C-alpha cells in the first residue's frame, strides 16, 4: 500500500476548502483513491484551519496524523500543524511567505512563486489554483483532466474566469512536474483502474441521498453545523425529487412540522445537531404518544451548549436514547461508512412507517464532513412500502392489537376521522383518564410490544476482519474506518473489531460474540463511555474503565493512535 498524506492549511477565507475540493475531484478523476477530512474554527474569517487529503493505492477513509506534503497559505498555518510535521515532511510554500531563516528550520522546504504566477495570470486569488496544479503535477496526473474539471467547476463564471483558472493550473502543473523530474520531491503512486468512474460524496450527502431513496418528500430544519449539508443537498435536488423544503424559524418548529407532515401522509425528516435536538424533546415526545413515524438526523458536535460547534464528538447518544419525556420506543442508527449512511437512512423511513416510532440517524462532524470514493451504490434491492390503511367510518387509530401496531390512516384517505392528540386516549383517539385499563394497555403497546418487534429486526454489528479473536475492539458510528485500519496496521494476531451501526436496541445474541473475547477494548468519542453503558444496560457487558479509551477533545482518533492502543493492550 502506498499512501500519501497532503495537508493544506490557512486562515478561514483563504480558500483552503476550495483547494481541497478541486484536488479531491481532479485526483479522483485521474484514478487515485482519495479521502478528505477537515478541521476548522468557528469563524468566517481568520484563525487557522486545515484539510487533509490522503492519496492511496487502496481505499482509505480515516484520519492520519502524519503529514507528507504541507501546503501552507500563511506563516501561522505551519505553526498550527507543527506537532504533526516530521523530518520527511515536504513543505511547498509561496516564496513570499517564508524567509531564508526558515530554510534552516525545515529540511524539506521548497519555495514556489505561487502568488507571482497568479498575478501574471490575472489576479492574486489564482494562487490557490496554481498550488492545485503544482500538486497535480507532482503525481503526474493528466493535466487535461484538471482543466476539464476547472471548466465544470467555474462554468457559471464566464469564459474569462475559466480560461484564467486553466492557465493558472497549467503553470502550477509545470512547477510540480519539474519538482518531480528533478528529484526534489519523490512521491510516486500509480492510479487504480476503475476509480475514475466511482462516486465521491460526504456523509451529509449520503444521509440526504438515503432520505431520497427512502421516499422523503419533506424536510424541516433550522441550519446548524454540522448537519446543514443535508438540508442544502435536499434543497438543491428538491425539484428533481419533488421534496418540500422548509427552513424553519427554529428547531421547535422543525420537529413539530415534521410530525405534522407524517400525520398528513408525507415521509419527512428533521436534520439538526445536538444543540438543536435539545429543543426538540417535546415534539419527540408528541410523536411518541401519537405513535407517529419520525426520522431524525443528528450530526453530533462537542457540547454542552454551543461547545465546539465545528469539531467532532459522540456525545449525543444519551440525548437520542433518553430524549423526550415519558416512555416510548425508538431506534438509533450510527453509520460508520458512506454506504451505511445511505442504506440505513433509506431503511429508517421504512422502519418508521412500519413500526410508528422515531428512528434516529446519528452521525458527527468527522463523518459528515469527510468524503471518499466508493463504487456505485446498489439500489436494485431497495423498495419502499407505505403502511397506510384506508379508513372506515368506525376507524380506530389506536386500536389495541396483538402485536402492538395500530392501523395508521391519514386524513382524506377513507371515510374515517383520523384523530391525534398529546393526551392519553382510547382506541378512537378520545382523551381518557382510565387508569385501570386504557392507560396501562396503551403504555404496554407503545413500550413493551413494539420493543419486542424492534429487537427482532435489529441490525447486527460488523465483525472485522476475522471471527477468531482473543482481543475484541468495540466501537460505533464514525470510528469504523479508523479502527479497521488501525487493526490492519498494528499487525497483531487475534485482534478483531466489532462495529455497531445500530446502537439501540441491540440484538441480545450479540452478547455471545463479545463474551467470547478474552479482552475487550472500547473506543468512543465522549468522556463517560456512553455506548459502554448501553452495552451494560442492554447486554450485561461490563468493560473495565482502564479498557475504555475515550476521546473528548473535539479531535477525531488518528490511525496512529489506534495502532498504539492495540499494540499496547491487545493480547
C-alpha positions, -999 to 999 in steps of 0.1 A, spaced: 0 0 0 13 34 -10 -4 62 10 4 99 8 -10 125 32 -13 161 20 -24 189 43 -35 223 31 -36 249 59 -45 286 61 -69 311 76 -107 310 70 -114 329 38 -81 319 22 -97 292 1 -85 261 19 -117 242 12 -117 253 -24 -83 238 -29 -94 206 -11 -125 203 -34 -105 209 -65 -77 185 -56 -101 157 -45 -121 160 -77 -91 161 -100 -72 133 -84 -102 110 -82 -110 117 -119 -73 108 -125 -78 74 -110 -64 79 -74 -82 67 -43 -89 98 -22 -101 107 12 -105 142 26 -113 155 61 -112 190 76 -108 207 109 -118 244 112 -126 271 137 -160 285 143 -154 318 124 -160 333 90 -125 348 86 -92 345 104 -80 317 127 -63 287 112 -79 257 95 -66 227 78 -78 199 55 -61 166 50 -61 146 17 -50 110 16 -40 96 -18 -36 59 -19 -33 27 -40 -60 12 -18 -92 26 -3 -86 48 27 -112 67 48 -96 76 81 -75 104 95 -38 100 99 -16 123 120 13 120 95 19 148 70 39 140 39 32 172 20 22 205 36 9 235 16 6 265 40 -12 296 30 1 316 60 30 315 84 6 307 112 -5 277 92 29 260 97 28 266 134 -8 253 135 2 218 123 38 218 136 33 189 160 24 167 130 55 176 110 84 153 107 119 154 91 104 138 60 76 164 56 78 183 23 66 219 27 55 237 -6 52 273 3 49 306 -16 83 323 -19 69 355 -2 57 335 28 89 325 45 123 340 49 158 325 44 160 316 81 130 292 78 150 270 54 172 260 83 142 250 104 126 229 78 148 205 59 124 199 30 111 235 25 105 243 -12 96 279 -21 74 283 -52 63 315 -70 26 309 -64 14 344 -59 37 359 -85 25 334 -111 -11 341 -101 -7 378 -106 9 372 -140 -22 352 -150 -46 379 -138 -52 380 -101 -36 371 -68 -66 349 -60 -55 324 -86 -25 314 -64 -47 286 -49 -53 272 -84 -16 274 -91 -10 253 -60 -36 228 -71 -18 225 -104 16 220 -86 3 191 -65 -14 176 -96 19 178 -114 37 160 -85 15 130 -91 18 131 -129 -19 132 -135 -32 141 -169 -34 180 -169 -64 178 -193 -84 162 -166 -76 192 -143 -86 217 -169 -118 199 -177 -127 198 -140 -120 235 -137 -143 243 -166 -171 223 -150 -164 240 -116 -164 276 -130 -188 272 -159 -212 298 -145 -184 324 -140 -178 331 -177 -151 322 -202 -125 347 -190 -126 332 -154 -125 297 -168 -95 305 -191 -75 322 -164 -81 294 -139 -69 269 -165 -38 289 -172 -30 292 -135 -35 254 -132 -12 248 -162 16 270 -148 13 253 -114 14 219 -131 47 227 -148 61 236 -114 50 204 -98 62 182 -127 96 199 -126 100 192 -89 93 156 -95 115 153 -126 144 170 -108 140 146 -79 133 174 -54 100 156 -44 98 119 -47 62 107 -42 54 80 -68 20 65 -69 1 48 -97 -36 53 -104 -60 25 -97 -81 12 -126 -118 20 -123 -115 47 -96 -122 75 -121 -157 61 -126 -166 58 -89 -187 82 -70 -175 107 -44 -195 123 -17 -195 131 20 -216 119 50 -242 146 48 -248 139 12 -250 102 19 -277 108 45 -296 131 21 -294 105 -7 -306 78 16 -335 100 25 -343 104 -12 -341 66 -16 -364 62 13 -391 83 -4 -385 115 16 -407 143 3 -405 168 32 -376 182 53 -379 208 80 -347 221 96 -330 251 111 -295 254 98 -270 242 123 -234 230 119 -225 203 110 -259 190 98 -268 218 74 -254 198 44 -284 175 45 -308 205 41 -287 220 14 -284 188 -7 -321 181 -5 -329 217 -14 -306 215 -44 -325 185 -56 -359 194 -44 -375 200 -78 -360 168 -92 -374 146 -65 -405 167 -55 -393 174 -20 -409 202 1 -381 222 17 -389 241 49 -362 262 66 -379 265 99 -377 295 122 -363 273 150 -358 237 159 -391 235 179 -410 244 147 -389 220 127 -398 189 148 -434 198 150 -437 204 113 -420 170 107 -445 153 129 -474 171 112 -460 161 78 -461 124 87 -496 128 101 -506 142 67 -490 112 49 -456 126 39 -423 109 45 -404 135 65 -370 141 81 -357 166 106 -320 173 105 -301 190 133 -272 189 157 -272 182 195 -280 218 204 -309 218 180 -323 185 191 -322 196 227 -351 219 217 -370 191 201 -377 170 232 -414 180 234 -420 173 197 -403 139 200 -425 130 230 -455 142 210 -446 117 182 -443 90 209 -478 93 222 -493 100 187 -475 68 176 -462 89 147 -434 78 124 -405 101 126 -369 103 111 -344 125 128 -308 131 117 -284 143 145 -249 154 134 -231 154 167 -206 180 179 -190 187 213 -212 203 239 -226 213 263 -244 243 248 -226 257 218 -194 239 229 -171 234 200 -195 239 171 -172 229 143 -155 199 160 -164 163 164 -178 141 192 -200 112 200 -217 130 229 -254 128 220 -261 91 223 -277 96 257 -297 126 243 -311 105 215 -317 75 237 -334 93 266 -347 124 250 -385 131 253 -405 128 285 -424 96 291 -417 61 278 -419 50 242 -397 32 218 -371 44 193 -343 30 170 -309 46 168 -286 40 138 -250 52 138 -235 47 103 -197 42 101 -194 42 63 -208 63 35 -226 32 23 -241 26 57 -253 62 59 -272 57 26 -287 23 33 -296 30 70 -313 63 62 -333 47 35 -342 19 59 -351 45 86 -381 57 66 -395 22 62 -390 13 98 -406 45 110 -435 39 87 -440 3 97 -435 5 134 -447 41 140 -417 51 162 -390 77 159 -359 65 140 -326 83 146 -296 86 123 -267 96 145 -236 110 128 -209 135 138 -187 163 123 -159 140 114 -183 117 95 -205 142 77 -176 165 65 -153 136 54 -156 122 19 -140 95 -2 -146 74 -34 -168 43 -34 -182 20 -60 -217 29 -72 -245 22 -46 -267 -8 -54 -303 3 -53 -317 -27 -72 -329 -44 -40 -343 -12 -23 -380 -8 -20 -403 14 0 -436 2 15 -461 25 30 -482 11 58 -512 34 55 -547 20 56 -578 33 40 -600 42 70 -636 30 75 -663 50 92 -656 33 125 -618 37 122 -598 33 154 -565 50 151 -551 35 184 -567 0 181 -552 -24 207 -537 -51 186 -519 -83 195 -485 -71 180 -489 -36 193 -491 -19 159 -523 1 153 -536 7 118 -524 41 106 -546 62 85 -541 97 71 -567 125 67 -587 122 34 -579 86 26 -611 68 35 -642 77 55 -628 76 90 -617 105 112 -580 104 120 -577 118 155 -544 128 171 -536 145 204 -510 148 231 -532 133 258 -537 97 267 -565 83 246 -588 54 239 -587 34 207 -606 61 187 -582 89 199 -606 104 225 -590 118 257 -592 94 286 -582 91 322 -590 54 325 -561 44 347 -574 9 354 -573 -4 318 -566 20 290 -536 38 303 -517 5 311 -528 -10 278 -517 19 257 -484 21 276 -477 -16 271 -485 -12 234 -461 17 230 -433 3 252 -432 -35 255 -449 -49 224 -431 -26 200 -398 -32 217 -401 -69 210 -408 -62 174 -379 -38 170 -354 -62 187 -364 -88 162 -353 -66 132 -323 -50 149 -291 -47 128 -262 -69 139 -228 -53 143 -200 -59 118 -172 -83 129 -139 -74 111 -116 -89 100 -120 -123 115 -144 -144 136 -114 -159 155 -100 -134 180 -86 -131 215 -90 -93 217 -121 -75 205 -122 -38 199 -157 -23 202 -167 9 185 -196 26 169 -205 52 143 -177 72 127 -149 51 142 -154 23 118 -126 31 93 -100 44 118 -103 12 140 -104 -11 110 -72 5 95 -56 6 129 -60 -31 134 -46 -38 100 -15 -16 106 -9 -29 141 -3 -64 125 -11 -82 157 -27 -116 155 -61 -124 172 -75 -88 171 -109 -80 156 -133 -51 156 -170 -53 164 -185 -21 149 -221 -12 158 -240 7 132 -272 3 152 -267 13 188 -303 8 201 -319 -16 205 -292 -43 204 -298 -79 194 -294 -100 226 -275 -127 207 -245 -104 202 -236 -108 239 -221 -142 230 -198 -126 204 -185 -101 229 -181 -126 258 -161 -149 235 -132 -124 237 -105 -128 263 -100 -90 263 -124 -61 253 -113 -26 243 -138 2 239 -132 32 216 -155 62 219 -155 100 214 -170 111 247 -159 114 283 -183 89 300 -184 59 278 -220 64 268 -221 33 245 -203 13 271 -232 20 294 -257 9 268 -238 -24 265 -241 -28 303 -278 -20 303 -288 -39 272 -264 -69 273 -249 -70 308 -214 -64 293 -191 -45 317 -159 -31 303 -132 -21 328 -126 16 329 -89 11 320 -100 -6 288 -123 23 278 -103 47 255 -124 78 255 -116 109 234 -134 142 243 -110 169 229 -131 175 198 -105 158 176 -111 125 158 -89 95 165 -60 90 142 -49 57 128 -16 60 146 -33 64 180 -54 33 174 -23 13 164 -6 23 197 -36 12 217 -38 -21 200 -1 -28 202 0 -20 239 -33 -35 251 -42 -64 227 -33 -100 239 
